[in-house]
Amino acid sequence: METVTVNLGSRSYPIFVGRNLLSEVGSMLRAQNFQGGRAAVVTDSIVGKLYRDRVVETLKSAGFDPLVVEIPAGEEHKNLAWLAFLYDKLIDGRIERRTPLIALGGGVVGDMAGFAAATLQRGLPFVQIPTTLLAQVDASVGGKTAVNHSAGKNLIGAFYQPRFVVIDVETLRSLPKREFVAGLAEVIKYGVILSADLFTLIEEHLPRLLQLDAELLTFVIKTCCQLKALVVEEDETESDYRAILNFGHTLGHALESVTAYKQFLHGEAVAIGMAFATHLSHKRGLCSATVEQRVRKLLKKAGLPVDIPKDLKGDYLLFGLATDKKMAGGKVKFVCVEDFGKTCFEMLETKEIGTYL
Amino acid sequence: METVTVNLGSRSYPIFVGRNLLSEVGSMLRAQNFQGGRAAVVTDSIVGKLYRDRVVETLKSAGFDPLVVEIPAGEEHKNLAWLAFLYDKLIDGRIERRTPLIALGGGVVGDMAGFAAATLQRGLPFVQIPTTLLAQVDASVGGKTAVNHSAGKNLIGAFYQPRFVVIDVETLRSLPKREFVAGLAEVIKYGVILSADLFTLIEEHLPRLLQLDAELLTFVIKTCCQLKALVVEEDETESDYRAILNFGHTLGHALESVTAYKQFLHGEAVAIGMAFATHLSHKRGLCSATVEQRVRKLLKKAGLPVDIPKDLKGDYLLFGLATDKKMAGGKVKFVCVEDFGKTCFEMLETKEIGTYL
């Protein structure tokens, strides 16, 4: 088992990464000074079926009295109505101020359960067990919790740090291949923006990663968490520097938005966005052709899309970009690459962006 | 104008107390580095009628583009449904991450608008203009925001500090006398638990206070904010010491609860609770008979109730106490008095409490 510490003063917390950690959650809670009693588990209809029994068992054998609340799987349920359902079930289940609330699942479960934990009784202790690669390398670090609003994603939320995070790499075996690959997009992102070493490692060992080699997965996920932690420690509430994590996300979000979130998984849209941001960086003389080629090649080898589908190019996509949250003064902010591990921000007018599409 | 600073590190903020400050809100925002653009005002149907125009005017003349959202007055609207209404109106009104959200009203408006500010886009800058005495001396300091749930009050909320607070003592002239007097209960509370000087001052100048002498009100409200700030600075998230502010609230909450929040204003129930807690303190040999008499006498002179209505004494009230959030291990935690400015916590079994009723 590896441990990454996210250093945020009094809100610091450890991330445990390794094999078969699901069965350790009960004793981990004990080690973090939880004394037994009620423990709430929030999961969804798919992950619940696979792993709830193991979590319930470890909680029981450590002396806890588990309450499991299931929400239906899928981003379309990440809203205020299902949050109200969560509140009702948790309050009915007699949670108290010290009751740990454990999120068992992917991003939707983590975001919603995290927001419920942030707001029930003005804050319950929160524990995350992310079961998708994306949630493991992204949502484990940063404390972003939220639900969607019909006007936009994650419009209602809070920054709220967990007490600890448990990443059991074995849970990735039940993840659909397409979702695993989409998660790799974020892994590659950390390589591009923060670590040439990580990028090279993925280039060299991609087949082993795709075969879910547990040792390599543990190392790679740990590294991603460490890299993201360094960024979040610098800028917890995203006032400035943390925005580098949006590399590939500016175009990515626009692609997701103009396709109503139906055509691409998040990581797939981000992969196209990263290829585009690297292309743009090269065209503007910020990075070499080699950097652009290596990024494109690795994304493709991983099984990720890199080109904007022809039918999506055009004004509609530019309009999607122009309504991005990161827009300021009529320009769109792009995270660009100078070299592996070296980024800069560029403000572009939509007209100029159009010339690179 | 007087200024109290609440010292909470990077979340520190000033409270401005004085006359006719409503017309200064626009320039105060400017002075706090807000650059114009959208400014959202949340108020209720009663306070809105009285003061929204003045606030809109000061915002406009300082170069802001005000959006006013009104919720119906009354605690029964402090719930998730009206919060969702608030979210919709604010999002429709194109608020952005830097849009200041101004709460103009009493406790309900402050709590709900504060929670909306805490959670929209994971946190908008929040400004409070409390217009009731209770909100001015209580909600201005501490950052507690929340909505109610059918299972209990303030079950869903967050700790979220405002950027600044504006207390215009002139707004108290429009406050119903009964509400002003109920607010005095909290003022007297600060005297009992934290400051013999404040208690003596109120004893000596009660008539002037009841006549709404602006200079005296400014001094008293400023003092209450300073005293509460000292407590909150010590213990921001109520892990321990901050609980002394619950003096009078243990029985007070039970009284409100068994009468379904219809018979007493909060301050009235707290007044009875303070008289009881002081009585209990005397009976247990913690404070002198003089302390008990002075507390009772001042509350009565202010026009507050001090005795538990006969029809409410009995098992039902004890049951109300036994379900208090501050219950631990079958005992109820009371804040007791040793002398003015000196308190202690006592754990009592409900059976023993019954003997003092």
Contacts between the chains, C-beta under 8 A, distances in Angstrom:
chain1	res1	chain2	res2	distance
A	80	B	80	7.5
A	80	B	84	5.5
A	80	B	87	7.5
A	84	B	80	5.5
A	87	B	80	7.5
A	87	B	149	6.4
A	87	B	155	7.7
A	87	B	156	6.2
A	88	B	149	8.0
A	91	B	149	6.0
A	91	B	151	4.8
A	91	B	152	7.6
A	91	B	155	6.2
A	92	B	151	7.4
A	97	B	325	7.6
A	115	B	119	7.9
A	118	B	158	6.6
A	119	B	115	7.9
A	119	B	119	7.4
A	119	B	156	5.2
A	119	B	157	6.2
A	119	B	158	5.7
A	120	B	155	6.7
A	120	B	156	6.3
A	121	B	155	6.3
A	121	B	157	7.7
A	122	B	144	6.9
A	122	B	146	6.8
A	122	B	154	7.8
A	122	B	157	4.7
A	122	B	158	5.7
A	122	B	159	5.6
A	122	B	237	7.6
A	123	B	158	7.2
A	123	B	159	7.0
A	123	B	237	7.1
A	144	B	122	7.0
A	146	B	122	6.8
A	149	B	87	6.4
A	149	B	88	8.0
A	149	B	91	6.0
A	151	B	91	4.8
A	151	B	92	7.5
A	152	B	91	7.6
A	154	B	122	7.8
A	155	B	87	7.7
A	155	B	91	6.2
A	155	B	120	6.7
A	155	B	121	6.3
A	156	B	87	6.1
A	156	B	119	5.2
A	156	B	120	6.3
A	157	B	119	6.3
A	157	B	121	7.7
A	157	B	122	4.6
A	158	B	118	6.6
A	158	B	119	5.7
A	158	B	122	5.7
A	158	B	123	7.2
A	158	B	158	6.4
A	159	B	122	5.6
A	159	B	123	7.1
A	237	B	122	7.5
A	237	B	123	7.1
A	325	B	97	7.7
